[in-house]
Amino acid sequence: MNDYKALKTFLMAAEKRNFAQVARELDITPAGVSRAIAALEEDLGVQLFVRTTRQVSLTTDGAVFAAQIQPAVEALENARRDVKNAHKADQGRLRISAPTWLGKTVLPPILSGFRELYPKMSFEVSLSDGLVNIVDDDYDLAIRISAAPSDKFTIWRKIRIVRRILVAAPGSRFADMEHPSELSPDDCLAYSGESRRETWVLSDGGSTVSISAGRAFSANNGEVLADMAADGAGIAMLPGFHIAEHIRSGRLIHVLRDWSPPDLWLTLYYPPYQALPPRIATFSKFFEEQLPAHMVILD
C-alpha cells in the first residue's frame, strides 16, 4: 500500500498547502512528507508543487492530477475501511434478506435491540418471500422459512421448527372434511415462490397422501392465501404465524386435524465463508437469542 500512502499524502498536501501540518496529521516528519512528494514527482516526471519558504502551492499538473485521483483514493479508503470493519464484531454493515412477514414484524425490534448494543453497525434489509441467491445478490446472511435446505454451496444454521396446518373458513364445505382424498386440486390454495402449483404431502402418522395444489389459485405470499381461505376460496396450508390472527378472530379454523404436512425450519444461511466474520456471527447469535421473545406464535 506504499503507492496509496504516497497518493494520500499528496492529496492532503494539496488540501493543506503546508507540509508541516500534513506531517502532524499523519504522524510523520516534515522531511518524510517532502520525500514522499519528491518520489511521486520523480515517478510521474512532473512537478506537483511550487515550494517557497512560506508555503507550497499546486502546479497546473498537480491540480489536474489531484482532481483525477481523488475519487479513486476515496474509493480505496472506503474499501479498506469496510474490509477492516468486516472483521470487527461491533461495527460494519450487514446486508440481510428476510421473508416479508418476518421482516415487517419480528426483525425490526431485534435490529433495534442489536443497534443499541452495537451503535456502529449499519444494516441493509431486503424483504422477499422467495429464495435468493445469497452469493450473486451479495447478501451477508438470509433468514428463511423453508423445507430442509438442499444447497450444498452455502452454510445453513437451523434455528427452530415451524409447524404448518391446513385451514379453511368455518361453515365452508371444507370444514367437515375427514380425509384429504375429498379434496380436488381446485380446492387447494398453493404457496409457491413462482406463484405456480405445488404438491402437498400429508401424513396421519401411518398413511401418506400427495395432493396437487394450486390449479385454481396460487400465490407467493402467505397473507394473500390466508385471506383467500378466510373468504371461502379453498383450503390453505400455512405456518401458524400467517393464520394466527384469523384463527383468533374466527375467520379460519384448523381442518383435517389428523393430517399434517412436514415441518418447515426457520433458518439462517450464509455465503460459503471458511469462518463466519465476527459481525455476522455476533448478529446471528443475538437473533437466535431474541427470536423467542418476538415470535412466540410459531408454536
C-alpha positions in Angstrom: 0.0 0.0 0.0 3.0 2.3 -0.3 1.6 3.9 -3.5 -1.7 4.5 -1.7 0.1 6.2 1.2 2.0 8.4 -1.2 -1.2 9.4 -3.0 -3.0 10.1 0.3 -0.1 12.2 1.5 -0.1 14.2 -1.8 -3.9 14.8 -1.6 -3.6 16.0 2.0 -0.7 18.3 1.0 -2.8 19.6 -1.9 -5.6 20.5 0.5 -3.5 21.9 3.4 -0.7 23.6 1.3 1.5 23.0 4.3 3.9 20.1 4.6 4.4 20.6 8.4 0.6 20.3 9.0 0.4 17.2 6.9 3.3 15.7 8.8 1.5 16.4 12.2 -1.8 14.8 11.0 -0.1 11.7 9.5 2.3 11.5 12.5 5.4 11.5 10.3 8.2 14.1 10.0 8.1 17.0 7.5 11.1 15.5 5.8 9.1 12.3 5.3 6.3 14.3 3.6 8.8 16.0 1.4 10.4 12.7 0.4 7.1 11.1 -0.4 6.1 14.1 -2.6 9.5 14.1 -4.3 9.4 10.4 -5.0 5.9 10.8 -6.6 7.1 13.7 -8.7 10.1 11.6 -9.9 7.8 8.7 -10.7 5.4 10.9 -12.7 8.1 13.0 -14.3 6.3 16.3 -13.4 6.5 18.9 -10.7 3.4 18.8 -8.5 4.1 21.7 -6.1 5.8 25.1 -6.2 7.7 25.4 -2.9 8.6 28.7 -1.2 9.9 29.4 2.3 6.4 30.2 3.5 4.0 27.9 1.7 3.6 25.3 -1.1 1.1 25.6 -3.9 0.0 23.2 -6.7 1.3 23.4 -10.2 -1.2 23.1 -13.0 -0.1 19.5 -13.4 -0.5 18.9 -9.7 -4.0 20.4 -9.7 -5.1 18.2 -12.6 -3.5 15.1 -11.0 -5.2 15.8 -7.7 -8.7 16.1 -9.3 -8.2 12.9 -11.2 -7.0 10.7 -8.4 -9.2 11.9 -5.5 -12.3 9.8 -6.3 -10.1 6.7 -6.7 -8.2 7.3 -3.4 -11.5 7.9 -1.6 -13.0 4.7 -3.0 -9.9 2.8 -1.9 -10.1 4.3 1.5 -13.8 3.3 1.8 -12.9 -0.3 0.7 -10.1 -0.5 3.2 -12.4 0.7 6.0 -15.2 -1.7 5.0 -12.8 -4.7 4.9 -11.3 -3.8 8.3 -14.7 -3.3 9.8 -15.9 -6.6 8.4 -13.6 -8.4 10.8 -14.8 -6.5 13.9 -17.7 -7.8 15.9 -19.1 -4.4 16.8 -19.1 -2.4 13.6 -19.6 -2.7 9.9 -22.5 -3.2 7.5 -24.8 -6.2 7.2 -26.9 -6.9 4.1 -29.8 -9.2 5.2 -32.6 -10.9 3.2 -35.7 -11.8 5.1 -39.3 -13.1 4.4 -41.8 -10.3 4.2 -43.9 -11.1 7.2 -40.9 -11.7 9.5 -39.1 -8.7 8.1 -42.1 -6.4 8.9 -43.0 -7.8 12.4 -40.2 -9.7 14.0 -37.0 -8.3 12.6 -37.4 -4.6 13.5 -37.3 -4.9 17.3 -34.4 -7.4 17.0 -32.4 -4.9 14.9 -33.2 -2.1 17.2 -32.0 -4.0 20.2 -28.9 -5.0 18.4 -28.1 -1.5 17.4 -28.5 -0.3 21.0 -25.6 -2.7 21.9 -23.6 -2.0 18.7 -24.4 1.5 17.5 -21.6 1.4 14.9 -23.4 -1.3 13.0 -25.5 -0.5 9.9 -28.0 -2.6 8.0 -29.4 -3.0 4.6 -32.6 -5.2 4.7 -34.4 -6.6 1.7 -37.7 -8.4 2.1 -38.7 -11.2 -0.2 -40.8 -14.4 0.1 -38.7 -16.2 -2.5 -35.3 -17.8 -2.1 -32.4 -15.5 -3.0 -29.0 -16.3 -4.5 -27.1 -15.1 -1.5 -23.8 -15.0 -3.3 -24.8 -13.4 -6.6 -27.1 -10.9 -4.8 -24.3 -10.0 -2.3 -26.1 -10.7 1.0 -24.2 -11.3 4.2 -26.9 -13.6 5.5 -30.5 -14.5 4.8 -33.4 -15.5 7.1 -35.6 -18.2 5.5 -38.6 -20.3 6.5 -38.4 -23.3 4.2 -38.1 -27.0 3.8 -34.8 -28.7 4.7 -32.0 -27.0 2.7 -30.5 -28.8 -0.3 -28.0 -26.1 -1.3 -24.5 -27.6 -0.8 -22.7 -24.4 -1.5 -24.0 -22.3 1.4 -23.8 -22.5 5.2 -27.1 -23.2 7.0 -27.9 -22.7 10.6 -31.3 -24.2 11.8 -32.9 -22.0 14.4 -36.3 -23.6 15.1 -39.1 -25.8 13.7 -42.1 -24.0 12.0 -45.3 -26.1 12.0 -47.9 -25.8 9.2 -51.6 -26.6 9.4 -54.5 -26.8 7.0 -57.1 -24.1 7.4 -60.4 -23.1 5.8 -63.3 -20.8 6.5 -65.8 -22.0 9.2 -69.1 -23.1 7.6 -67.5 -23.8 4.2 -67.7 -27.2 2.6 -64.1 -27.8 3.6 -64.8 -27.5 7.4 -66.2 -31.0 7.8 -63.9 -33.0 5.5 -62.3 -36.0 7.1 -59.8 -37.3 4.5 -57.6 -35.5 2.0 -59.0 -37.6 -0.8 -62.1 -35.4 -0.6 -60.0 -32.5 -1.9 -59.5 -31.7 -5.6 -56.6 -29.6 -6.9 -59.0 -26.7 -7.4 -59.7 -26.7 -3.6 -56.1 -26.3 -2.5 -54.6 -22.9 -2.5 -50.9 -23.2 -3.3 -47.9 -21.3 -1.9 -45.2 -21.0 -4.5 -42.3 -18.6 -4.8 -43.0 -18.6 -8.6 -46.8 -18.4 -8.0 -47.2 -21.9 -9.5 -48.6 -25.3 -8.4 -47.1 -27.3 -5.5 -47.5 -30.8 -4.1 -48.9 -31.3 -0.6 -47.6 -34.3 1.2 -49.9 -35.1 4.2 -49.5 -37.8 6.8 -51.7 -39.1 9.6 -48.8 -40.9 11.3 -49.3 -44.1 9.3 -50.5 -43.2 5.8 -49.2 -40.6 3.4 -51.2 -38.8 0.7 -49.9 -36.5 -2.0 -52.2 -33.8 -3.4 -51.6 -31.4 -6.3 -52.4 -27.9 -5.2 -52.8 -24.6 -6.9 -54.7 -25.5 -10.1 -57.2 -22.7 -9.4 -55.1 -20.4 -7.3 -51.5 -19.9 -6.1 -49.6 -17.0 -4.6 -46.1 -16.3 -3.3 -47.4 -14.6 -0.2 -48.9 -16.3 2.9 -51.1 -13.4 3.9 -52.9 -13.5 0.5 -53.5 -17.2 0.8 -54.9 -16.8 4.4 -57.3 -14.1 3.2 -58.4 -16.2 0.3 -59.1 -19.2 2.5 -61.0 -17.0 5.0 -63.2 -15.8 2.1 -64.1 -19.5 1.4 -62.0 -19.9 -1.7 -60.4 -23.2 -0.5 -58.0 -24.8 1.9 -54.6 -23.3 2.6 -51.6 -24.9 4.2 -49.7 -22.3 6.1 -47.4 -21.7 9.1 -49.0 -20.6 12.3 -47.8 -17.0 12.1 -49.7 -16.4 8.9 -53.0 -17.5 10.2 -52.9 -16.9 14.0 -54.9 -13.7 13.8 -57.5 -15.2 11.5 -57.9 -18.2 13.9 -58.2 -15.9 16.9 -60.9 -13.9 15.2 -62.8 -17.0 13.9 -62.3 -16.3 10.2 -60.3 -19.5 9.8 -60.4 -22.9 11.5 -57.9 -25.8 11.6 -59.3 -28.6 9.3 -58.2 -32.2 8.6 -56.6 -32.1 12.0 -55.3 -35.7 11.8 -53.3 -34.9 8.7 -50.1 -32.9 8.8 -47.5 -31.7 6.3 -43.8 -31.9 7.0 -42.5 -29.2 9.3 -40.5 -26.3 7.9 -37.4 -24.7 9.5 -36.6 -21.2 10.3 -33.0 -21.0 9.1 -30.1 -18.6 8.8 -27.9 -19.1 5.8 -24.7 -17.5 4.6 -22.3 -17.4 1.7 -19.7 -20.2 1.9 -17.3 -18.5 4.4 -14.5 -20.6 5.8 -15.5 -19.0 9.1 -18.3 -16.5 9.8 -17.0 -12.9 10.0 -17.3 -11.7 13.6 -20.0 -9.1 12.9 -22.2 -11.8 11.2 -21.6 -14.4 14.0 -22.4 -11.8 16.6 -25.7 -10.8 15.0 -26.7 -14.4 14.3 -26.2 -15.3 18.0 -28.2 -12.2 19.1 -31.0 -13.1 16.6 -31.3 -16.6 17.8 -31.4 -15.5 21.5 -34.0 -12.8 20.9 -36.3 -14.7 18.5 -38.4 -16.5 21.1 -39.5 -13.1 22.7 -40.7 -11.8 19.3 -42.0 -14.9 17.5 -44.0 -16.8 20.1 -46.9 -17.5 17.7 -44.9 -20.1 15.7 -45.7 -23.0 18.1 
